[in-house]
Structure formats: C-alpha cells, structure tokens
Amino acid sequence: MAYSSDQLQKYEPAIGFFRERQLLGDPDSPTPNPMIPVDHSTLWRWVKSGHFPPPVKLGPNTTAWPVQVVYDWIKSKGGGL
C-alpha cells in the first residue's frame, strides 16, 4: 500500500513519537488503520534485521519510534511497503 503526502498528514504530529499500536493499528479501535500493515512479530523481526529503524527507550516500559524516522522510512520505500 502506498501512502501519499496527504495520507501521511493524517498521522500527525510531524514531530514526536509513535508507539507500536499507532504504527500497527489498534485492534480495540472500531477502525484500526495501520500505518505499517504487518503484525507485531514481523515489525520486531524487521527491527532486528535492520529492515525497520530501531525504536528508542523513553522510559523503563516505554518504547517508541521518532515520527520523522518512520516518515523517512516510508518515503524510502517509495511511499509503500
């Protein structure tokens, strides 16, 4: 699935961090719209293999990805996976 610049804008803020559920979609939401349509295991396999950027630790139990890093990764893939 390819994302246009307009579609990426709905994933504001342009600065800050994404938590995993924001990237993969929230199954508890009535309309889970994943930015990255893969499951938890695939995301972490990609991180381990270097296919997806590593997250940063914001606290002892909080891991997140900088928004700009995720946007840049999506753009490097041609806007799609």
C-alpha positions as a Markdown table, in Angstrom:
| # | Residue | x | y | z |
|---|---|---|---|---|
| 1 | Met | 0.0 | 0.0 | 0.0 |
| 2 | Ala | 1.4 | 3.4 | -1.0 |
| 3 | Tyr | 1.0 | 6.5 | 1.1 |
| 4 | Ser | 0.8 | 10.0 | -0.4 |
| 5 | Ser | 1.9 | 13.1 | 1.5 |
| 6 | Asp | -1.7 | 13.9 | 2.2 |
| 7 | Gln | -2.3 | 10.5 | 3.7 |
| 8 | Leu | 0.8 | 10.8 | 5.9 |
| 9 | Gln | -0.5 | 14.1 | 7.2 |
| 10 | Lys | -3.4 | 12.3 | 9.0 |
| 11 | Tyr | -0.7 | 10.6 | 11.2 |
| 12 | Glu | 0.2 | 13.9 | 12.8 |
| 13 | Pro | 2.1 | 15.2 | 14.7 |
| 14 | Ala | 5.1 | 15.7 | 12.4 |
| 15 | Ile | 7.3 | 15.7 | 15.5 |
| 16 | Gly | 7.1 | 13.4 | 18.5 |
| 17 | Phe | 7.0 | 9.6 | 18.7 |
| 18 | Phe | 4.8 | 6.7 | 17.5 |
| 19 | Arg | 4.1 | 3.8 | 19.8 |
| 20 | Glu | 3.7 | 0.4 | 18.3 |
| 21 | Arg | -0.1 | 0.4 | 18.4 |
| 22 | Gln | 0.0 | 3.7 | 16.3 |
| 23 | Leu | 2.1 | 2.0 | 13.7 |
| 24 | Leu | 0.4 | -1.3 | 13.6 |
| 25 | Gly | -3.2 | -0.2 | 14.3 |
| 26 | Asp | -5.2 | -0.6 | 17.5 |
| 27 | Pro | -7.3 | -3.8 | 17.4 |
| 28 | Asp | -9.5 | -2.3 | 20.1 |
| 29 | Ser | -10.4 | 0.6 | 17.8 |
| 30 | Pro | -13.5 | 0.4 | 15.7 |
| 31 | Thr | -11.4 | 1.4 | 12.7 |
| 32 | Pro | -7.8 | 0.2 | 13.2 |
| 33 | Asn | -5.9 | 1.9 | 10.4 |
| 34 | Pro | -2.3 | 0.7 | 10.5 |
| 35 | Met | 0.5 | 2.8 | 9.0 |
| 36 | Ile | 2.5 | -0.3 | 8.6 |
| 37 | Pro | 0.3 | -3.3 | 7.8 |
| 38 | Val | 2.2 | -6.0 | 9.5 |
| 39 | Asp | 1.9 | -7.8 | 12.8 |
| 40 | His | 3.9 | -7.4 | 16.0 |
| 41 | Ser | 6.3 | -10.3 | 15.2 |
| 42 | Thr | 7.1 | -9.0 | 11.7 |
| 43 | Leu | 7.8 | -5.5 | 13.0 |
| 44 | Trp | 10.3 | -6.7 | 15.6 |
| 45 | Arg | 11.9 | -9.2 | 13.1 |
| 46 | Trp | 12.3 | -6.2 | 10.7 |
| 47 | Val | 13.9 | -4.1 | 13.6 |
| 48 | Lys | 16.3 | -7.0 | 14.4 |
| 49 | Ser | 17.3 | -7.5 | 10.8 |
| 50 | Gly | 17.7 | -3.8 | 10.1 |
| 51 | His | 14.8 | -3.5 | 7.7 |
| 52 | Phe | 13.0 | -1.1 | 10.0 |
| 53 | Pro | 14.6 | 1.5 | 12.2 |
| 54 | Pro | 15.1 | 0.7 | 15.9 |
| 55 | Pro | 12.9 | 2.3 | 18.5 |
| 56 | Val | 14.1 | 4.5 | 21.3 |
| 57 | Lys | 13.5 | 3.9 | 25.0 |
| 58 | Leu | 11.5 | 6.7 | 26.6 |
| 59 | Gly | 11.3 | 5.0 | 29.9 |
| 60 | Pro | 11.7 | 1.6 | 31.6 |
| 61 | Asn | 8.5 | 0.4 | 30.0 |
| 62 | Thr | 8.1 | 2.8 | 27.1 |
| 63 | Thr | 9.5 | 2.2 | 23.6 |
| 64 | Ala | 8.6 | 4.4 | 20.6 |
| 65 | Trp | 9.8 | 5.5 | 17.2 |
| 66 | Pro | 10.6 | 9.1 | 16.3 |
| 67 | Val | 7.9 | 10.3 | 13.9 |
| 68 | Gln | 10.3 | 11.7 | 11.4 |
| 69 | Val | 12.3 | 8.4 | 11.3 |
| 70 | Val | 9.1 | 6.5 | 10.5 |
| 71 | Tyr | 8.1 | 9.0 | 7.8 |
| 72 | Asp | 11.6 | 8.9 | 6.2 |
| 73 | Trp | 11.5 | 5.1 | 6.2 |
| 74 | Ile | 8.1 | 5.0 | 4.5 |
| 75 | Lys | 9.3 | 7.5 | 1.9 |
| 76 | Ser | 12.5 | 5.4 | 1.3 |
| 77 | Lys | 10.2 | 2.6 | 0.4 |
| 78 | Gly | 8.6 | 4.7 | -2.3 |
| 79 | Gly | 5.7 | 5.5 | -0.1 |
| 80 | Gly | 4.7 | 1.9 | 0.3 |
| 81 | Leu | 5.9 | -1.3 | 1.7 |
